[in-house]
């Protein structure tokens, strides 16, 4: 499992991410609004929307909240603020590159919050293009390994255009070109296989590994960024070693 996924798994187990239901609903609403705006309000034909709605239901988000968010995204409802998706680039401590994905209705507030956390931790916010060249955009899927046949998933993923499929005791991960996202999504949906994660994400072209103490410093910065309401994802060039992972789980 990739470092990003191990980090996400540990946070879920420790309950560190989105501990408050209000924060969960806020982020889910934004996801649904953006998905509906980009691909329309039909969850059957808009895979990003389907995933967002499924996540909302799994968190017991009321049906009327989901429907209201979809209408905001399609323009049927003018209720609420208008969100936009924006990436900020910068560095965590020890020169670890960061791509910070946000959904915001107030860029000034968001960039100020991001800059404050980076500065406080010994990092800094960069100019546009200062970090993006160190990352590439891919289609990514993560499925629970329990109860799934890896060979079947491998065949389906390759059929859909995947570049790589990996597995461990907890997860099966699919990596693919951006243009294969919908094809793989449709193949999995047809086979009635529901991914835990399915998204377009940034991955570093070259990772850097630090000692355990420095790795934990960087991850605390990432965690602080992820706790901001406007931040949806933080991608880094950090390679998380097994020793650092063990230290994280013992905290």
SULKAKA-V293811 format. One record per residue. N is the residue number from 1. PHI is phi in degrees with one decimal (999 if undefined). OMEGA is omega as a letter, one per 30 degrees, with the letter a starting at -180 (* if undefined). Layout:
BEGIN
<<N PHI OMEGA> <N PHI OMEGA>>
END
This chain:
BEGIN
<<1 999 a> <2 -65.5 a> <3 -58.3 l> <4 -58.4 a> <5 -71.8 l> <6 -62.9 l> <7 -59.9 l> <8 -64.8 l> <9 -64.2 l> <10 -61.8 l> <11 -62.4 l> <12 -62.9 a> <13 -63.7 a> <14 -86.8 a> <15 68.9 a> <16 -83.3 a> <17 -100.6 l> <18 52.0 a> <19 -63.7 a> <20 -93.9 a> <21 -59.1 l> <22 -59.8 l> <23 -67.1 l> <24 -60.5 a> <25 -64.9 l> <26 -60.6 a> <27 -69.1 l> <28 -64.2 l> <29 -59.8 a> <30 -62.8 l> <31 -59.6 a> <32 -65.3 l> <33 -59.0 a> <34 -66.8 l> <35 -63.9 l> <36 -67.3 l> <37 -64.5 a> <38 -79.0 a> <39 -125.7 l> <40 92.0 a> <41 -91.3 l> <42 -92.9 a> <43 -66.4 l> <44 -72.9 a> <45 -98.1 a> <46 -110.9 a> <47 -66.8 l> <48 -61.0 l> <49 -66.8 a> <50 -58.3 l> <51 -65.7 l> <52 -63.0 l> <53 -66.7 l> <54 -61.3 l> <55 -64.2 l> <56 -62.9 l> <57 -64.0 a> <58 -65.8 l> <59 -97.5 l> <60 60.9 l> <61 -71.4 a> <62 -57.5 a> <63 -56.5 a> <64 -66.1 l> <65 -66.5 l> <66 -63.8 a> <67 -63.5 l> <68 -65.8 l> <69 -66.8 l> <70 -62.3 a> <71 -64.7 l> <72 -64.3 a> <73 -68.4 a> <74 -82.7 l> <75 93.8 l> <76 -66.4 l> <77 -121.9 l> <78 -97.4 a> <79 -65.8 l> <80 82.2 a> <81 -85.8 l> <82 -95.4 a> <83 -92.0 l> <84 -135.0 l> <85 -95.5 a> <86 -145.2 l> <87 -109.0 l> <88 -113.1 a> <89 -116.3 l> <90 -177.0 a> <91 -130.9 l> <92 -81.4 l> <93 -55.5 l> <94 65.4 l> <95 62.8 l> <96 -80.8 a> <97 -72.7 a> <98 -130.4 l> <99 -115.4 a> <100 -114.3 a> <101 -93.8 a> <102 -131.4 l> <103 -120.0 a> <104 -143.6 l> <105 -107.5 a> <106 -148.9 a> <107 -59.7 a> <108 -60.0 l> <109 -64.2 a> <110 -63.9 a> <111 -65.5 l> <112 -65.8 l> <113 -64.8 l> <114 -64.5 a> <115 -62.0 a> <116 -61.7 a> <117 -66.0 l> <118 -64.6 a> <119 -64.5 a> <120 -62.4 a> <121 -91.6 a> <122 96.2 l> <123 -102.6 l> <124 -159.9 l> <125 -85.6 a> <126 -105.0 l> <127 -76.8 l> <128 -58.8 a> <129 94.0 a> <130 -72.7 a> <131 -125.0 a> <132 -54.8 a> <133 -65.5 a> <134 -88.0 a> <135 -129.8 l> <136 -132.8 a> <137 -93.7 a> <138 -136.4 l> <139 -92.6 a> <140 -134.3 l> <141 -135.0 l> <142 -128.5 a> <143 -126.3 l> <144 -67.0 a> <145 -69.6 a> <146 -62.9 l> <147 82.4 l> <148 -113.0 l> <149 -89.2 a> <150 -58.7 a> <151 -61.2 l> <152 -66.5 l> <153 -62.1 l> <154 -59.2 a> <155 -62.8 l> <156 -63.1 a> <157 -64.3 l> <158 -64.1 l> <159 -57.2 a> <160 -84.2 l> <161 107.0 a> <162 -68.0 l> <163 -89.0 a> <164 -156.2 l> <165 -135.3 a> <166 -127.1 l> <167 -151.7 l> <168 -144.4 a> <169 -65.6 a> <170 -105.0 a> <171 -140.0 l> <172 -113.1 a> <173 -117.0 l> <174 -117.9 l> <175 -119.2 a> <176 -150.6 l> <177 -63.3 a> <178 -53.4 a> <179 -68.6 l> <180 -94.3 a> <181 -57.0 a> <182 -67.4 a> <183 -61.0 l> <184 -66.3 l> <185 -57.3 a> <186 -66.0 l> <187 -63.4 l> <188 -66.4 l> <189 -62.7 l> <190 -63.5 l> <191 -85.0 l> <192 59.8 l> <193 -109.7 a> <194 -102.8 l> <195 -70.6 l> <196 -76.7 l> <197 -136.0 l> <198 -152.2 a> <199 -162.5 l> <200 -91.6 a> <201 -134.9 l> <202 -98.6 l> <203 -125.9 a> <204 -72.3 l> <205 -78.3 l> <206 -147.6 a> <207 -97.3 l> <208 -122.2 a> <209 -112.3 l> <210 -116.3 l> <211 -70.8 a> <212 -59.7 a> <213 -61.7 a> <214 -69.4 l> <215 -59.6 l> <216 -64.7 l> <217 -61.2 l> <218 -64.8 a> <219 -67.6 l> <220 -67.4 l> <221 -65.7 l> <222 -59.9 a> <223 -63.5 l> <224 -62.8 l> <225 -64.8 a> <226 -65.3 l> <227 -79.2 l> <228 -68.2 a> <229 -57.9 a> <230 -82.1 a> <231 -88.7 l> <232 -102.1 l> <233 -152.0 l> <234 -126.8 l> <235 -110.1 a> <236 -132.7 l> <237 -93.8 a> <238 -79.9 l> <239 -95.5 a> <240 -94.1 a> <241 -73.2 l> <242 -63.3 l> <243 -65.7 l> <244 -65.9 l> <245 -63.1 l> <246 -64.2 l> <247 -64.9 l> <248 -61.7 a> <249 -68.4 a> <250 -87.9 a> <251 -68.8 *>>
END
